[in-house]
Amino acid sequence: MYLLLCIFSSVMACVALSSWAAKQGNGFAVDEITGQIAGIGDYRRALVQGVSALIGIAVALLLSNIDYRSLVKVWPVHVALTWGLVLPTLFIRNVTIGPLTIGYNAGDTDNYSWYKLGGFTLQPTELAKISFILTFAMHLNNVRGRINEPKELGKLLLHLAAPILIIHVQGDDGTAIIYAIIGCSMMFAAGLSWKYIIGALAAAGAAVAAAFAFFSDKIGKGYQWYRILAVVDPENKTGWAPSEAVWKNIIYQQQRGEIALGSGGIFGNGVFGGSYYSVPNAHNDFIFSWIGNAAGFVGCCVVLGVLFAIVVRTFLTGARSEDLLGTFICAGIGGALMAQIAVNVGMNLRVLPVIGVTLPFYSAGGSSVMMLYICVGLVLSVYIHNTKKLFG
């Protein structure tokens, strides 16, 4: 059932991306002289999504037959491999060696955390996320009941802070936030005391308030701060934007996404027909607004309902694991899914700033889909290798 829910999401993603290609993308590439179809055009995104999902499913099934404990034991191998890919992007930006580009910028920000090989792009922090979940689960499993001892908690926080700092230096704060939520989810599952949780929330609230009050001009990069203020004050009544051009540029994407969502009504404008609003990056970060436009409120509820079921089953698999290691792995993967869904939908609903977080399964991107199915394979491995607990 878990795998079927994931496959259903991938099928719906291909439909949504095909719909976008037909109405807002370039659809099929057409020869200007003959008028004949010369290529698949933007349908390529749906094709890549589907092929990547098929490869990912095969990898997930393969991983499900490998004991997750053995994957944790070889942690030096995947740590060296994944972070060995991440670290060069801290210093190398847009350097091309033959068909390979290191430190590729896949968007319009100063995030150079990608590799590009021909037409294929890879963000190694997505692969490193899986390695981090495995190593952090091992760390928590070694600590066990001593997690609330200051010394052990300090070590765990250092383990969590290291990748967050590296990714922040890269310029990908959206991914850094997801890492933080993953770590917090796993520590909560490990029994972190409420006194630390409440203390951390209070400290975070105080830090945010102080930042707004005294250091607003020094926080992050200009566009990041503007995106936060655009959510707090979308009409620019406080005059946060230095010019009307900056204000319109910052709010444009979310404004169009909000209009697109609302225009779909209850049942939408039709997947391959009807009227549509143009939304920047509707195939990627704002795919949810496109779903709302095409399939309406009902379509959004179906998408979110299935994603919610995947998250719940991920956490339940961890809760029923016969060992804590499996519990922590599922807590990390479930936390990652939950965080990405919540942040992405919040961006589309204009209640959270745009920070470049994709919607699992649905946002266009072959490498991210395959990384997601690796996580699915780990959850299946926890399930399959705990048959005594589940069926005994």
FENTA-V545179 format. One record per residue. N is the residue number from 1. SS is DSSP state (H for helix, E for strand, C for the rest). PSI is psi as a letter, one per 30 degrees, with the letter a starting at -180 (999 if undefined). Layout:
BEGIN
N;SS;PSI / N;SS;PSI
END
This chain:
BEGIN
1;C;e / 2;H;e / 3;H;e / 4;H;e / 5;H;e / 6;H;e / 7;H;e / 8;H;e / 9;H;e / 10;H;e / 11;H;e / 12;H;e / 13;H;e / 14;H;e / 15;H;e / 16;H;e / 17;H;e / 18;H;e / 19;H;e / 20;H;e / 21;H;e / 22;H;e / 23;H;e / 24;C;f / 25;C;a / 26;C;f / 27;C;b / 28;C;k / 29;E;k / 30;E;k / 31;C;k / 32;C;f / 33;C;e / 34;C;f / 35;C;g / 36;C;l / 37;E;k / 38;E;f / 39;E;l / 40;C;f / 41;C;b / 42;C;f / 43;H;f / 44;H;e / 45;H;e / 46;H;e / 47;H;e / 48;H;e / 49;H;e / 50;H;e / 51;H;e / 52;H;e / 53;H;e / 54;H;e / 55;H;e / 56;H;e / 57;H;e / 58;H;e / 59;H;e / 60;H;e / 61;H;e / 62;H;e / 63;H;e / 64;H;f / 65;C;g / 66;C;k / 67;C;k / 68;H;f / 69;H;e / 70;H;e / 71;H;e / 72;H;e / 73;H;f / 74;C;h / 75;H;e / 76;H;e / 77;H;e / 78;H;f / 79;H;e / 80;H;e / 81;H;e / 82;H;e / 83;H;f / 84;H;f / 85;H;e / 86;H;e / 87;H;e / 88;H;f / 89;H;f / 90;H;f / 91;H;f / 92;C;k / 93;C;k / 94;C;h / 95;E;k / 96;E;k / 97;E;j / 98;C;b / 99;C;f / 100;E;k / 101;E;k / 102;E;k / 103;E;h / 104;E;k / 105;C;j / 106;C;f / 107;C;a / 108;C;g / 109;C;a / 110;C;h / 111;C;j / 112;C;h / 113;C;g / 114;E;l / 115;E;k / 116;E;k / 117;E;j / 118;C;b / 119;C;g / 120;E;k / 121;E;k / 122;E;k / 123;E;j / 124;H;f / 125;H;f / 126;H;e / 127;H;e / 128;H;f / 129;H;e / 130;H;e / 131;H;e / 132;H;e / 133;H;e / 134;H;e / 135;H;e / 136;H;e / 137;H;e / 138;H;e / 139;H;e / 140;H;e / 141;H;e / 142;H;e / 143;H;e / 144;H;b / 145;H;f / 146;H;g / 147;C;f / 148;C;g / 149;C;k / 150;H;e / 151;H;e / 152;H;e / 153;H;e / 154;H;e / 155;H;e / 156;H;e / 157;H;e / 158;H;e / 159;H;e / 160;H;e / 161;H;e / 162;H;e / 163;H;e / 164;H;e / 165;H;e / 166;H;e / 167;H;e / 168;H;e / 169;H;e / 170;H;f / 171;C;g / 172;C;i / 173;H;f / 174;H;e / 175;H;e / 176;H;e / 177;H;e / 178;H;e / 179;H;e / 180;H;e / 181;H;e / 182;H;e / 183;H;e / 184;H;e / 185;H;e / 186;H;e / 187;H;e / 188;H;e / 189;H;f / 190;C;f / 191;C;h / 192;C;k / 193;C;k / 194;H;f / 195;H;e / 196;H;e / 197;H;e / 198;H;e / 199;H;e / 200;H;e / 201;H;e / 202;H;e / 203;H;e / 204;H;e / 205;H;e / 206;H;e / 207;H;e / 208;H;e / 209;H;e / 210;H;e / 211;H;e / 212;H;e / 213;H;e / 214;H;f / 215;C;g / 216;H;e / 217;H;f / 218;H;g / 219;C;k / 220;C;a / 221;C;l / 222;H;e / 223;H;e / 224;H;e / 225;H;e / 226;H;e / 227;H;e / 228;H;e / 229;H;f / 230;H;f / 231;H;e / 232;H;e / 233;C;i / 234;C;f / 235;C;g / 236;C;h / 237;C;f / 238;C;f / 239;C;h / 240;C;e / 241;C;k / 242;C;f / 243;C;l / 244;H;e / 245;H;e / 246;H;e / 247;H;e / 248;H;e / 249;H;e / 250;H;e / 251;H;f / 252;H;e / 253;H;e / 254;H;e / 255;H;e / 256;H;e / 257;H;e / 258;H;e / 259;H;e / 260;H;e / 261;H;e / 262;H;f / 263;H;f / 264;C;f / 265;C;b / 266;C;e / 267;C;g / 268;C;l / 269;C;g / 270;C;k / 271;C;e / 272;C;g / 273;C;l / 274;C;a / 275;C;k / 276;C;l / 277;C;k / 278;C;k / 279;C;k / 280;C;k / 281;C;h / 282;C;f / 283;C;f / 284;C;c / 285;C;f / 286;C;h / 287;H;f / 288;H;e / 289;H;e / 290;H;e / 291;H;e / 292;H;e / 293;H;e / 294;H;e / 295;H;f / 296;H;a / 297;H;e / 298;H;e / 299;H;e / 300;H;e / 301;H;e / 302;H;e / 303;H;e / 304;H;e / 305;H;e / 306;H;e / 307;H;e / 308;H;e / 309;H;e / 310;H;e / 311;H;e / 312;H;e / 313;H;e / 314;H;e / 315;H;e / 316;H;e / 317;H;e / 318;H;e / 319;H;f / 320;C;g / 321;C;k / 322;C;f / 323;C;l / 324;H;f / 325;H;e / 326;H;e / 327;H;e / 328;H;e / 329;H;e / 330;H;e / 331;H;e / 332;H;e / 333;H;e / 334;H;e / 335;H;e / 336;H;e / 337;H;e / 338;H;e / 339;H;e / 340;H;e / 341;H;e / 342;H;e / 343;H;e / 344;H;e / 345;H;e / 346;H;e / 347;H;e / 348;H;e / 349;C;f / 350;C;h / 351;C;f / 352;C;l / 353;C;l / 354;C;j / 355;C;g / 356;C;h / 357;C;k / 358;C;l / 359;C;j / 360;C;k / 361;C;e / 362;C;e / 363;C;k / 364;C;k / 365;C;j / 366;H;e / 367;H;e / 368;H;e / 369;H;e / 370;H;e / 371;H;e / 372;H;e / 373;H;f / 374;H;e / 375;H;e / 376;H;e / 377;H;e / 378;H;e / 379;H;e / 380;H;e / 381;H;e / 382;H;e / 383;H;e / 384;H;e / 385;C;g / 386;C;h / 387;H;e / 388;H;e / 389;H;e / 390;H;e / 391;H;f / 392;C;999
END
